[in-house]
Amino acid sequence: MLGFLCLAGPAWADSGFFSSGDVTGMVDLRVSAADGERSWLDGGFGKTGAGGADSGFAGHASIANAYLAWTPHLTWDIGAVIVGQYQSSHDHAPALGEAYLTYRPKPWDDTRLTARLGLFYPPISQEHQGAGWIDTDMLTPSAINSWVGEEVKVVGAEATLRHTFGEQEIAATGAVFGFNDTSGTLLTTRGWALDDVQTSAFGRYRLPPLSDFMEYAQAPVTNPVLEIDHKVGGYGRLDWRVSDQLALNAFYYDNAGNLIGLDGLQWAWDTQFWNFGAEVDIDQDTRLLSQVMIGRTRMGYADPDIWVDTDFDAAYLLLTHRFGGDALSGRVDVFRAINRAEEEYGDTNESGWAITADYRKRLSSHANLLFEVLHVSSDRPARTDILGEAARQDQTVLQAALRLSF
């Protein structure tokens, strides 16, 4: 697709194809202080992107995130989205975030069709918006959408049909995809987390310490965008906008992994989940969002017992109130994982909760200042089994960010 755009570029430039409105971007300058255990990004079991120090809080300052998005119109009904991203906590270098073609033909009365083809996030998160897949009001998304950002990016083809009748609207989305075979690796080995990490096209994550058995069976890293078993997965979503104040949705995902596909000790996991969402506009300035995810992920040979069989679920309630251009947000998360297999892989049981509060101050149309307090409490026996640390850990993260956009 990139080659096609480059070859066609001169002709499109002559016709006004390139315009300043097709390019947007954002830079997130951030300072933070965190206590508690070592972050999972540094090879620990920590639940946040920043870890603490032995003596208490540890400070961090960085360009946390940056993205540049190009959204050209190739023809009147075909467009493209290409996102380059940088994350100091993950890739440490510019990377390809998303790249896909879009199709938006002329509506038929009250019915509209849209489609896309390429590398993208499935329509799961209710917290993220725009080409950069950014949460505009909070620095850290929920546990559900943190995991989506980390491990649920696909290469696929998706179509959505919408129909409006009166003040109501219904929509049905279906997709086939590949290159998401390792989805479930990070969720099983590390558990749930809360961070704003986004996987890239060729990104990889370092896994936390593994059990003695899995040290020899599982690679120490995982690539979320990877095709191993050459099987096609799929997902579907139904939306119902009941009124201007209430919208409901249901989403189902199945990557159709064959459990024993192998590529350099990275395995094809079999992962399915349901996600249910609701959006309630209490008044013109106050909005309530909620998501509930229930799923299962499995991997490995089943002789005599399968290596990994983990049920997982999580939920959140998020309330945002706007004061002119400013916003105050509060969210409560709960999450859990249940180990249903023998413990060769290690104990993957987990339970926990988190509470997050953010204040966003609008400085101008291109600058926002955000402050966040995040506290996470979780119980994971693997901390004791593998590292000899307490199974229950608490962590608090304080963050401030200046977001500059154009």
Secondary structure, 3 states (H helix, E strand, C coil): CHHHHHHHHHHHHHCCCCCHHHEEEEEEEEEEEECCCCEHHHCCCECECCCCECCECEEEEEEEEEEEEECCECCCCEEEEEEEEEECCCCCCCEEEEEEEEECCCCECCEEEEEEEEEECCCCCCCCECCCCECCCCCCCCHHHHHHHHHCCEEEEEEEEEEEECCEEEEEEEEEEECCCCCCHHHHHCCCCECCCCCCCCCCEECCCCCCCCCCCCCCEECCCCCCCCCCEEEEEEEEECCCCEEEEEEEEECCCCCCCEECCEECCEEEEEEEEEEEEEECCEEEEEEEEEEEEEEEEECCCEEEEEEEEEEEEEEEEEECCEEEEEEEEEEEEEECCCCCCCCCCEEEEEEEEEEEEEEECCEEEEEEEEEEEEECCHHHHHHCCCCEEEEEEEEEEEEEEC
